[in-house]
Amino acid sequence: MKLTYFYLLTLSLLLSFSCSSEDDTTTNPNEPESIYFPPTNSEIWETVSLTELNWNESALQPLLNFLEEKHTKSFIILYDGKIVEEHYFNGHANSTTWYWASAGKTLTTAVAGIAQENGLININHKVSDYLGTNWTSAPLEKENLITCKNLLSMTSGLDDTTGDDVDPNNLQYMTDAGTRWAYHNVYVKLQDVVATAANSTWDNYFNTNLSDKIGMTGSWVDLNSLSVYFSNTRSMARFGLLMYANGQWENEQIIDEDYLYQATNTSQAINEAYGYLWWLNGKSSYHLPQSQLEFPGNLIPDAPSDMYAALGKNDQKIYVVPSKKLVIVRMGQSADDDNFALSNFDNDLWIKINDLINS
């Protein structure tokens, strides 16, 4: 009887240990370990089908028709890193490059975070610590109020009505830094901050610390005193995937996760829908470029509330939706009228996307 009791006790302990071990190895599907990363030196990219995801296949063609009608050049949907749909329109091809416009602001956000993690900069320090004084035309005591974080959050206090040129003569004082949100190209001075602090060029630091590590193949082009990024659509999708993975690519943490949390949440008290050059959905109000008006409601009402987005002139888009495991990219000409970032196209597109992904 003692042997029988010992046998049953041993068996019970073994089963208990086995069950707890299985529980311990269960992974959260939202953790980076479950995300697929395409090789950095190859065009190979795994796919997953609409059928496997149980999405509404009958909604695909209406979505594609809409995209083509709206002057789209390319469109990609990733699910947990794998390509669900990839389409090219109006003479565009998978190797064709296109401009990111202001969607590329978020590349500057990423690299500023990398430079901070590398100990080269501190975003809470004033810009003149890195560029010296008189990088603006503001009085010195006002210029010294402007931090790198002010550039990331669009709260420099500089006049946003003087055009795109970021020459010192064009950077005029309007109000104290941190007291006014205004969409302004002065953010590009962060590229000078990083290059100066790294004793390098912006292009070299960007390529070495970000682009090459995730397999992007684009380039920076100087246009009217601004540095604008051009790439193929998959390079844009790679960057979106890096963001979805909380700054991680395979086993390497490229961008600090805490920094990215700050970047993709409200960065100041004026425009709830703005982080560090990222647009945020699901907030109670938002501001738009070239306006000081506050609009009530979500930025894109029919998009998921946790979505954050890189939005560029004439409808260049990266949508990142953690709750849906989605990264969506759209490149092309303006869907309707010219715009700086947000447009009616965003919500119209999300209505079509919802028809597809909601089975």
C-alpha positions in Angstrom: 0.0 0.0 0.0 2.9 2.3 0.8 4.4 1.6 -2.6 1.0 2.4 -4.3 0.8 5.6 -2.4 4.4 6.6 -3.3 3.6 5.7 -7.0 0.5 7.9 -7.0 2.2 10.8 -5.3 5.1 10.7 -7.8 2.8 10.5 -10.7 0.8 13.5 -9.4 4.0 15.6 -9.0 5.1 14.7 -12.5 1.8 15.7 -14.0 1.7 18.9 -12.0 5.3 19.8 -13.1 4.4 19.0 -16.7 1.3 21.2 -16.7 3.1 24.1 -15.1 6.0 23.8 -17.6 3.5 24.0 -20.4 1.9 27.0 -18.9 5.3 28.7 -18.4 6.1 28.3 -22.1 2.9 29.8 -23.4 3.7 33.0 -25.2 1.7 36.2 -25.7 0.8 36.5 -29.4 1.6 40.2 -29.2 5.1 39.6 -27.9 8.0 40.2 -30.4 8.8 36.5 -30.4 5.7 35.7 -32.4 6.4 38.3 -35.1 7.8 37.4 -38.4 10.8 39.5 -39.7 11.8 39.3 -43.3 15.5 38.8 -44.0 17.5 42.0 -44.2 19.4 40.9 -47.3 16.7 39.4 -49.4 13.4 40.1 -51.0 11.9 36.9 -49.5 8.9 37.8 -47.4 6.5 35.2 -46.0 2.8 35.6 -46.6 -0.4 34.7 -45.0 -3.7 34.3 -46.9 -7.1 35.9 -46.3 -8.5 32.5 -45.9 -6.1 31.6 -43.1 -7.0 34.8 -41.3 -10.8 34.3 -41.9 -11.1 37.7 -43.5 -13.8 38.8 -45.8 -12.4 37.9 -49.3 -15.4 39.5 -51.1 -14.3 42.9 -49.8 -10.8 42.7 -51.4 -11.7 43.8 -54.9 -13.8 46.8 -53.8 -10.8 47.9 -51.7 -8.4 47.5 -54.6 -10.8 49.4 -57.0 -11.1 52.2 -54.5 -7.3 52.4 -54.1 -6.7 52.6 -57.8 -9.4 55.2 -58.3 -7.8 57.3 -55.6 -4.4 57.5 -57.4 -2.7 54.9 -55.2 0.8 53.7 -56.3 1.2 50.9 -53.8 -0.5 49.2 -50.9 0.6 46.6 -48.4 -1.0 44.9 -45.4 1.1 43.0 -42.9 -0.3 40.8 -40.3 2.2 40.0 -37.5 4.9 40.8 -40.0 3.7 38.6 -42.9 2.3 40.0 -46.1 -1.4 39.5 -46.5 -1.9 41.8 -49.5 0.6 43.7 -51.7 -0.6 45.6 -54.8 0.8 48.1 -57.2 -1.2 50.5 -59.4 -0.9 53.1 -62.1 2.5 52.1 -63.5 4.2 51.6 -60.1 6.2 48.4 -59.4 7.7 46.8 -56.3 11.1 48.3 -57.1 9.9 51.8 -57.8 10.8 54.5 -55.2 8.4 57.1 -54.0 8.6 60.0 -51.5 7.5 59.6 -47.9 6.9 63.3 -47.5 6.1 64.0 -43.8 5.5 60.3 -43.1 9.3 60.4 -43.0 9.3 62.6 -40.0 8.9 59.5 -38.0 12.3 58.2 -39.3 13.8 61.3 -37.6 12.0 60.3 -34.4 13.4 56.8 -34.5 17.0 58.0 -35.1 16.8 60.6 -32.4 15.8 57.9 -30.0 18.7 55.7 -31.1 21.1 58.6 -30.7 19.8 59.2 -27.2 20.2 55.5 -26.3 23.7 55.7 -27.6 24.4 58.5 -25.2 25.0 61.1 -27.9 22.0 63.4 -27.2 19.3 64.0 -24.6 16.0 65.1 -26.0 15.3 67.2 -22.9 18.4 69.3 -23.6 18.2 72.5 -25.6 18.9 72.4 -29.3 21.6 75.1 -28.9 23.6 72.6 -26.8 24.3 70.8 -30.0 24.0 73.4 -32.8 25.3 76.4 -30.9 23.4 79.7 -30.6 21.7 81.7 -33.4 20.4 78.7 -35.2 17.1 80.7 -35.2 16.3 84.4 -35.3 14.6 84.3 -31.9 16.1 86.3 -29.0 18.8 84.2 -27.3 16.8 83.7 -24.1 13.8 82.4 -26.2 16.0 80.3 -28.5 17.5 78.6 -25.4 14.0 77.5 -24.3 13.7 75.2 -27.3 14.6 71.6 -26.5 15.0 68.7 -28.9 11.7 67.4 -27.4 10.0 70.6 -28.5 11.1 69.8 -32.0 9.7 66.2 -31.7 6.4 67.4 -30.3 5.9 70.4 -32.6 6.0 72.9 -29.8 9.1 75.0 -30.7 7.2 78.3 -30.5 8.6 79.4 -33.8 6.5 81.0 -36.5 4.9 78.3 -38.7 3.7 80.7 -41.4 7.2 81.6 -42.9 7.4 78.6 -45.3 9.5 75.5 -45.5 13.0 77.0 -45.3 14.7 76.3 -42.0 17.5 78.9 -42.5 17.9 80.9 -39.3 16.4 84.0 -40.9 13.2 82.0 -41.5 12.9 80.7 -37.9 11.2 83.5 -36.2 10.0 83.7 -32.6 6.3 83.6 -32.1 5.8 82.4 -28.5 7.7 80.5 -25.8 8.5 76.9 -26.5 6.0 74.5 -25.1 3.1 76.9 -25.1 1.8 76.4 -28.7 1.5 73.4 -31.0 2.2 74.1 -34.7 3.1 71.8 -37.5 6.5 73.1 -38.6 9.5 71.8 -40.7 11.9 73.0 -38.0 11.8 69.3 -36.8 14.5 68.7 -39.5 17.0 70.5 -37.3 17.1 67.3 -35.2 18.9 65.7 -38.1 21.6 68.3 -37.7 21.6 67.7 -33.9 22.2 63.9 -34.4 24.8 64.4 -37.1 26.8 67.0 -35.0 26.6 64.9 -31.9 27.7 61.7 -33.8 30.5 63.6 -35.7 29.0 62.0 -38.8 26.6 62.8 -41.6 22.9 62.3 -41.1 22.8 59.8 -44.0 25.6 57.7 -42.6 24.2 57.6 -39.0 20.8 56.8 -40.3 22.0 54.0 -42.5 24.3 52.4 -40.0 22.0 52.6 -37.0 18.6 52.0 -38.6 18.2 51.4 -42.3 20.9 48.7 -42.8 19.7 46.8 -39.7 16.2 46.2 -41.0 16.9 46.0 -44.7 15.6 49.3 -45.9 17.0 50.4 -49.3 15.9 54.1 -49.6 17.8 57.4 -49.7 17.5 61.0 -48.5 17.1 63.7 -51.1 17.5 67.4 -50.4 14.4 69.2 -51.7 13.9 72.9 -50.9 16.2 72.9 -47.8 14.4 69.7 -46.5 15.8 66.2 -46.4 13.0 63.9 -47.8 13.2 60.2 -47.8 12.5 58.1 -50.9 12.2 54.3 -50.9 10.2 51.4 -52.3 7.1 50.3 -50.5 8.6 47.3 -48.8 11.1 49.5 -47.1 8.3 51.6 -45.7 6.6 48.4 -44.5 9.8 47.3 -42.8 9.9 50.5 -40.8 6.3 50.1 -39.9 7.0 46.5 -38.8 9.9 47.7 -36.6 7.5 50.1 -34.9 4.9 47.3 -34.4 7.6 45.2 -32.8 8.3 47.9 -30.3 11.7 48.8 -31.8 12.9 45.2 -31.9 14.1 43.4 -35.1 14.6 39.7 -34.6 16.8 39.5 -31.5 18.1 43.1 -31.5 16.5 46.0 -29.7 17.2 48.8 -32.2 15.0 51.6 -30.6 14.5 51.8 -26.9 11.0 50.5 -26.0 10.4 53.2 -23.4 11.3 55.9 -25.8 8.9 54.5 -28.4 6.1 54.4 -25.8 6.6 58.2 -25.3 6.8 58.7 -29.1 3.5 57.0 -29.7 1.5 58.6 -26.9 0.4 62.2 -26.3 3.6 64.3 -26.1 2.2 67.6 -24.8 -1.0 69.1 -23.4 -2.1 71.0 -26.5 -2.7 68.4 -29.3 -3.7 65.1 -27.7 -3.4 63.3 -31.1 0.3 64.0 -31.5 3.3 62.1 -30.1 6.9 62.6 -31.3 6.1 63.3 -35.0 3.5 60.4 -34.9 -0.2 61.0 -35.2 -2.4 59.2 -32.6 -5.9 57.9 -33.0 -8.4 57.4 -30.2 -8.0 60.7 -28.5 -10.7 63.1 -27.5 -9.6 65.9 -29.8 -6.9 66.8 -32.3 -5.3 69.8 -34.1 -4.4 69.9 -37.8 -1.5 71.5 -39.7 -1.7 75.3 -40.3 -4.5 75.6 -37.8 -4.8 76.5 -34.1 -8.4 75.1 -33.9 -9.1 72.1 -31.7 -11.4 69.5 -33.3 -13.4 67.2 -31.1 -13.3 63.4 -31.5 -11.0 60.8 -33.0 -8.5 61.7 -35.7 -9.8 58.8 -37.9 -13.1 57.7 -36.5 -13.4 54.4 -38.3 -9.8 53.3 -37.5 -9.0 51.3 -34.4 -8.5 53.6 -31.4 -5.0 52.3 -30.6 -3.8 53.0 -34.1 -0.9 55.4 -34.6 0.2 56.7 -38.0 2.9 58.3 -40.0 1.1 60.7 -42.3 2.7 62.5 -45.2 1.8 65.1 -47.8 -0.6 63.8 -50.5 -1.6 60.7 -48.6 1.6 58.8 -47.9 0.6 56.5 -45.0 1.9 54.1 -42.4 -0.8 52.8 -40.1 0.3 50.7 -37.1 -2.4 48.9 -35.1 -1.1 46.7 -32.3 -4.5 45.3 -31.3 -5.1 44.0 -34.8 -1.4 43.0 -35.4 -1.5 45.2 -38.5 0.9 47.4 -40.4 -0.6 49.0 -43.5 1.2 51.2 -46.0 -0.2 53.4 -48.8 2.0 55.4 -51.2 0.8 57.4 -54.2 -0.5 60.7 -55.4 -3.1 62.7 -53.5 -6.4 60.8 -53.3 -8.4 63.9 -53.7 -7.1 67.4 -52.9 -3.5 68.2 -51.9 -3.0 67.9 -48.1 -0.3 68.1 -45.5 -1.1 65.0 -43.5 -4.6 63.9 -42.6 -7.3 63.9 -45.2 -10.8 62.5 -45.7 -9.2 59.6 -47.6 -7.9 58.2 -44.3 -11.4 57.5 -42.9 -12.8 56.4 -46.3 -9.9 53.9 -46.6 -10.4 52.5 -43.1 -14.1 51.9 -43.9 -12.9 49.7 -46.8 -10.2 48.0 -44.7 -12.7 47.2 -42.0 -14.9 45.5 -44.5 -12.0 43.3 -45.4 -10.6 42.4 -41.9 -13.9 42.0 -40.1 -15.1 38.5 -41.1 
